[in-house]
Amino acid sequence: MPMVKRLAWHAYGSGRPGMEVEDLVQAGLMALTECIQRHQGQGDHAFAAYAKTRVRGAMFDLIRREAPTTRTAARKRREIESETQRLAAVLGRTPGEAEVADAMGMDAQTLSAMRCSSQPMRFDPIDLCYSDSNSAFADDAPDADDEMVAAEQSNRLSVAIGSLSERLQLVVQLYFVEELNLSEIAQVLEVSIPRVHQLKAQALGQLNAAMQVGDD
């Protein structure tokens, strides 16, 4: 996913107006899914190189489909440049946008849209776009260290629960896993609600003590 995001931002802005980063990411994810299904190479490195090529290709294909055709864009650029040069020769100065638009029989807004839609595709070097401090390139996956700590804590908690008496384990199971309230647990255990509260507090106290010992 981080690779797909980086490539999407690398290509962003090189298509026609209205192209969204999410569209490029979606195209990249579809290509990545196809890579997983079709790849027959050996090892993670081979797959990474293969996937990067296919994902980049899918994004550029989307841009080419959405961008103006090369001939049409070039013709529009030539028309604007030719009229601008003609007016400059007549006026003896660089004509304004409104003057060029009027000479071409359109309003300034239409001319601006024509200029924008006829711009050639532009691909910036990824080194100029990517930044570790830019949240747009952040990976949504949990940090590896955090995952390791969470897994260790989970294992320790499992061991601590296993050290409880069967009755206290049952209380923990009913309260935290089955999500029963104290009244419902009291009915299951056939004890009073205050007794369930006492058993729960006892279980939590023992678990807390066991986890603190592990931290020490």
C-alpha positions in Angstrom: 0.0 0.0 0.0 2.8 2.6 0.7 4.3 1.8 -2.7 0.9 2.3 -4.4 0.4 5.7 -2.6 3.9 6.9 -3.5 3.4 6.0 -7.2 0.0 7.6 -7.2 1.3 10.9 -5.8 4.2 10.7 -8.3 1.7 10.6 -11.2 -0.8 13.0 -9.7 -1.3 16.2 -11.6 0.0 14.8 -14.8 -3.5 14.0 -16.2 -6.3 16.3 -17.2 -8.0 18.6 -14.7 -10.3 16.5 -12.4 -7.9 13.6 -12.0 -7.9 12.5 -8.3 -5.2 10.7 -6.3 -7.9 8.2 -5.2 -8.5 7.3 -8.8 -4.8 6.5 -9.3 -4.6 4.6 -6.0 -7.7 2.5 -7.1 -6.0 1.7 -10.4 -2.9 0.7 -8.6 -4.7 -1.5 -6.2 -6.5 -3.3 -9.0 -3.1 -3.9 -10.8 -1.6 -5.1 -7.5 -4.5 -7.6 -7.1 -3.8 -8.9 -10.6 -0.1 -9.2 -9.8 -0.9 -11.4 -6.8 -3.1 -13.7 -8.9 -0.7 -14.0 -11.9 2.9 -13.7 -10.5 4.9 -16.8 -10.9 8.3 -15.4 -9.9 10.5 -16.5 -7.1 10.9 -14.6 -3.8 9.6 -11.3 -2.4 12.1 -9.1 -4.3 11.0 -10.5 -7.6 7.4 -9.9 -6.8 8.1 -6.3 -5.5 9.8 -5.4 -8.8 7.1 -7.0 -10.9 4.3 -5.3 -8.9 5.9 -1.9 -9.0 6.1 -2.1 -12.8 2.6 -3.2 -13.2 1.1 -0.7 -10.7 3.0 2.2 -12.4 1.9 1.1 -15.8 -1.8 0.9 -14.7 -1.7 4.4 -13.4 -0.1 5.8 -16.5 -2.7 3.9 -18.6 -5.4 5.7 -16.6 -3.8 9.0 -17.2 -3.5 8.4 -20.9 -7.1 7.4 -21.1 -8.3 10.5 -19.1 -5.8 13.0 -20.6 -6.5 14.8 -23.9 -5.3 13.0 -27.0 -1.9 14.1 -28.1 -3.0 15.5 -31.5 -6.0 17.4 -30.1 -3.9 18.9 -27.3 -1.1 19.9 -29.7 -3.6 21.5 -32.1 -5.2 23.6 -29.3 -1.8 24.8 -28.1 -0.8 25.8 -31.6 -4.0 27.7 -32.1 -3.5 29.7 -28.9 0.2 30.3 -29.6 -0.5 31.4 -33.1 -3.2 33.9 -32.1 -1.1 35.2 -29.3 1.9 35.8 -31.6 -0.4 37.5 -34.2 -1.9 39.9 -31.7 1.6 40.6 -30.2 2.8 41.7 -33.7 -0.3 43.9 -34.2 -0.3 45.5 -30.7 3.4 45.7 -30.3 3.1 44.1 -26.8 2.1 40.8 -25.2 -1.7 40.6 -25.4 -3.9 40.0 -22.4 -5.9 36.9 -21.8 -9.2 38.7 -22.6 -7.7 40.0 -25.8 -6.6 36.5 -27.0 -10.0 35.1 -26.0 -11.9 37.8 -27.9 -9.7 37.3 -31.0 -10.5 33.6 -30.9 -14.2 34.2 -30.5 -14.6 32.9 -27.0 -14.7 34.3 -23.4 -11.7 34.3 -21.1 -13.0 31.4 -19.0 -13.4 29.2 -22.1 -9.8 30.1 -23.2 -8.5 29.3 -19.7 -10.2 25.9 -19.8 -8.8 25.3 -23.3 -5.3 26.1 -22.1 -5.6 23.8 -19.1 -7.0 20.9 -21.1 -4.3 21.1 -23.8 -1.3 21.1 -21.4 1.1 18.1 -22.0 1.4 15.4 -19.4 4.0 16.2 -16.8 5.8 13.6 -14.6 7.8 15.0 -11.7 10.7 13.0 -10.3 9.4 11.1 -7.3 12.3 12.4 -5.2 10.9 15.9 -5.6 7.4 14.8 -4.5 8.0 12.3 -1.8 8.7 13.3 1.8 8.8 11.2 5.0 7.1 14.1 6.8 4.2 14.4 4.4 1.1 12.7 5.9 -0.1 11.9 2.3 2.6 9.2 2.1 1.9 7.8 5.5 1.3 4.1 5.9 -2.0 3.3 7.7 -0.5 0.0 8.9 0.5 -0.2 12.6 4.1 0.4 13.4 6.2 -2.8 13.6 7.4 -2.0 17.1 3.9 -1.3 18.3 2.7 -4.6 16.8 5.4 -6.4 18.6 4.6 -4.8 21.9 0.9 -5.5 21.4 1.6 -9.1 20.6 3.8 -9.5 23.7 1.2 -7.9 25.9 -1.5 -10.1 24.5 0.6 -13.2 25.2 1.3 -12.1 28.7 -2.4 -11.4 29.3 -3.3 -14.8 28.0 -0.9 -16.4 30.4 -2.2 -14.2 33.3 -5.8 -15.2 32.6 -4.7 -18.9 32.4 -3.3 -18.6 35.9 -6.7 -17.5 37.4 -9.0 -20.0 39.0 -11.7 -21.5 36.8 -14.4 -19.4 38.5 -12.5 -16.2 37.9 -11.7 -17.2 34.3 -15.4 -17.7 33.8 -16.3 -14.3 35.2 -13.7 -12.7 32.8 -15.1 -14.7 29.9 -18.7 -13.8 30.6 -18.0 -10.1 31.3 -15.4 -9.2 28.6 -16.0 -11.7 25.9 -19.7 -12.5 26.1 -20.4 -9.0 27.3 -22.9 -10.0 30.0 -23.8 -7.5 32.7 -23.4 -8.2 36.4 -27.0 -9.2 36.8 -26.8 -11.7 34.0 -23.5 -13.1 35.3 -25.1 -13.5 38.7 -27.9 -15.6 37.2 -25.3 -17.8 35.4 -23.2 -18.3 38.5 -26.3 -18.4 40.8 -24.8 -15.8 43.2 -25.7 -12.3 44.2 -24.7 -9.3 42.1 -22.4 -7.9 44.9 -20.6 -11.3 44.8 -20.1 -11.0 41.0 -18.8 -7.5 41.5 -16.4 -8.9 44.1 -15.2 -11.7 41.8 -14.7 -9.4 38.9 -12.6 -7.0 41.1 -10.6 -10.0 42.3 -9.9 -11.2 38.8 -8.9 -7.7 37.6 -6.6 -7.2 40.6 -4.8 -10.5 39.9 -4.5 -9.7 36.2 -3.2 -6.2 36.9 -0.6 -7.6 39.4 0.5 -10.2 36.9 1.0 -7.6 34.1 2.9 -5.3 36.4 5.3 -8.1 37.3 5.9 -8.7 33.7 6.7 -5.0 33.1 9.2 -5.0 36.0 
